[in-house]
Amino acid sequence: MRLRLPLAFGLAAALCFALPGHAEDAAKPVQRVEAGNRISENLPELPAELIQRLERYQNTRPAAFAGWASDGELLISTRFGETNQVHRVRSPMGMREQLTFQREPVSSVRAQPGSNGRGFVFGRDVGGSEFWQLYHYDLETRGTRLLTDGGRSRNEQPLWSHDGRQLAWTSTARNGQDSDIWVRSLDGEARAVLTEGGTWYATDFSPDGKRLLVQRYVSINDSRPGELDLTTGKLELFPVDGGRAAFGPFLYAPDGQGVYYISDESREFRSLRYHNPASGDMVDLTADLPWNVVAFDIAADGKHLAYASNEDGIFRLHVLSLPGHEPVQLPALPVGVIGGLGFAPDGQRIALTLNGATSPSDVFVVDLKDRNLTRWTEGEVGGLDASRFVAPTLVRYPSFDGLSIPAFYYRPAQVPADQRIPVVIQIHGGPEAQALPIFNPSLQFMLDELGVAVLVPNVRGSAGYGKTYVDLDNGFKRKDSVKDIGALLDWIEQQPGLDAKRVGVSGGSYGGYMVLATLVDYADRIAAGIDVVGISSFSTFLEATESYRRDLRRAEYGDERDPAMRAFMDEIAPLNNAQQIRSPLFVAQGANDPRVPLSEADQIVNAVRGNGGDVWYLVFKDEGHGFAKKTNADYFGAASMLFWQKHLLDE
């Protein structure tokens, strides 16, 4: 059962809660406003002038590759209105034809391949609940059909067979807790084909559609790959060097015998590998690359393989000819981060999403025959002068134990290098994620309009820097990542152009925990903090998060049922150290969040207010783990800028 405290409790608790040593009347009165789907407490009225200044930044519009509708048509995900929907583009820089018109954002778009392809599958939840349902869109009839149970289960990671006749996906429909693999045809009944317990994903159908490559996900550094016979139901797990390793996608080789896959077995980074059990061939195709391979795809004609590498936050595209694995010469691509990539049905072109620090995501197509690059979309930037956008500098600083921590440093272009200015530290979530130099209109507003610098660190525990680095914050090592922020504060003090007395910190999800922990541990060095859908106590979080996530999170944070671990969690919980939070705090939350429930936000707001702390509190009733609807995101963005103005800029 998920614990969710009603917002009314926030007001009552704020007025009566007090920790030892604090006066009962320390809490300040709460000004509560309900406006439609939005509940706010202690937020000032947003100035019209600020909203007007933000308007152009909030109307930037990216586009992302979502699949090939045919050899000559692309599916993209972009927003016209409130949410991201599926559009079709028939030619480079052509009109975007909207296909889906859902009230909620559309995700997990997968085009139906082969001669049976006549549409695509997509996922959609309600109000950010993440109980996604899968739907099929027919490109001929324009009809949409529900494929799953309608709301009782969570359904994700849809995967088509190569002929487009079968669809596999992961679902909690069996018992609400385990994530099983299900299969169905469009005209047939859904059936569970793998019910071993835990969290399983399908990664590829064999060419004949009779076998399925699968993985059980245990943690970011531990996956269990195998092959499932769809006729007999027999599951064969593959041996893993050392017994524990991370795996990316597994795909059958064109002959259906060998496999291509991404793994960090016996090495620090994830490499692209080929294995043929029949011949015994085992080849590490990127053994000399000291960075992760993050994605790959194989052409339907079996003649080429494309993969992307993440090299210190810069992504690079590579193509190999098959079966010989010879490199293929490619045209130069803009510097940036590669999102989804996929071969056209003819096998001669590759579509991909490119996102740069100074431009929104757009879709490009690489032609292997002509060796050229064609831009298919051009993201809008709200009428702003894109030449004023700032790209970051990659810096590294030593932490308390000598570990080198990377960070992206954004500084306003118009400010002299030696002029001391405020700085905001933005901390990513996950924690097994990686901050990347991608376009962020709110960040560009802070730089150009507010004159605030931004630092985006990848503290220990971040992905992208090897499996040792990603494990350095697990379990009892949790506070070491917080010390990485303390070391960043030391670095800031040494910079002649940064004002160490005006430092803000912001983050979402696990990054929200980091905000709260930083406000506790470095109370006198942080001017203000913004916590979005953040964890305030790991023990209460693990008890309240949805059951299908609990064991996955225990692998990272520790098991709260173990007395020693629970004692440690309680010791480091910002909730239990809220008396140390003396800087102004802004907490924002989605009421339907299945990952970090509303109770995590309620309890930290109540605790800080109980000590007389200054807290803004914002809740959206129709959002989950983040803010997917434009109106909500715009309001939160404006409130955030007002918060920074008030606590970092006002003298």
Beta strands, then each sheet from edge to edge (+ up, - down):
strand 1: 32-35
strand 2: 38-41
strand 3: 60-61
strand 4: 63-70
strand 5: 73-79
strand 6: 84-89
strand 7: 96-98
strand 8: 107-111
strand 9: 119-124
strand 10: 133-138
strand 11: 144-146
strand 12: 155-160
strand 13: 167-171
strand 14: 180-184
strand 15: 191-194
strand 16: 200-205
strand 17: 211-219
strand 18: 222-229
strand 19: 235-237
strand 20: 247-252
strand 21: 259-263
strand 22: 271-276
strand 23: 281-284
strand 24: 292-298
strand 25: 304-311
strand 26: 314-321
strand 27: 326-327
strand 28: 337-343
strand 29: 349-356
strand 30: 359-367
strand 31: 372-375
strand 32: 380-381
strand 33: 393-398
strand 34: 404-410
strand 35: 421-427
strand 36: 453-457
strand 37: 498-508
strand 38: 528-532
strand 39: 585-590
strand 40: 615-620
sheet 1: 1+ 2- 40+ 39+ 38+ 37+ 35+ 36+ 34- 33+
sheet 2: 3+ 32-
sheet 3: 4+ 5- 6+ 7-
sheet 4: 8+ 9- 10+ 11-
sheet 5: 12+ 13- 14+ 15-
sheet 6: 16+ 17- 18+ 19-
sheet 7: 20+ 21- 22+ 23-
sheet 8: 24+ 25- 26+ 27-
sheet 9: 28+ 29- 30+ 31-
end
